[in-house]
Amino acid sequence: MPQYILYSTWGCHLCEQAEALLTSSGVEFRVVDIIDDEQLLQQFRVHIPVLAAADKLLYWPFDADSITSWLKNIQAETPSE
């Protein structure tokens, strides 16, 4: 099962909405603040919040349906152990 990361930063109201949406959708994720990493800051500065699983990215805006669809696509691409 892939690890999900929500790229975010403090004080971002869209990031707070995305976090609440993911939590209510039952997605287990960890939050990574882009401000702590210069490379992430350059990559995601104007795009946060961004949900990531390995090299697959889901950019805001997203809703419960788009999260479900994105997760299904990732699970279909992930080889079984």
WOZI-V22262 format. One record per backbone hydrogen bond with DSSP energy under -1.0 kcal/mol. CO is the residue of the C=O (numbers start at 0). NH is the residue of the N-H. Records with the same first field share a line. If there is no record, write none. Layout:
CO=NH, NH
//
This chain:
3=29
4=51
5=31
6=49
7=33
8=11
11=15
12=16
13=17
14=18
15=19
16=20
17=21
18=22
19=23
20=24
21=26
22=25
29=5
31=7
32=35
33=36
36=40
37=41
38=42
39=43
40=44
43=46, 47
48=59
49=6
50=57
51=4
52=55
55=52
57=50
62=66
63=67
64=68
65=69
66=70
67=71
68=72
69=73
70=74
71=75
72=76
73=77
//
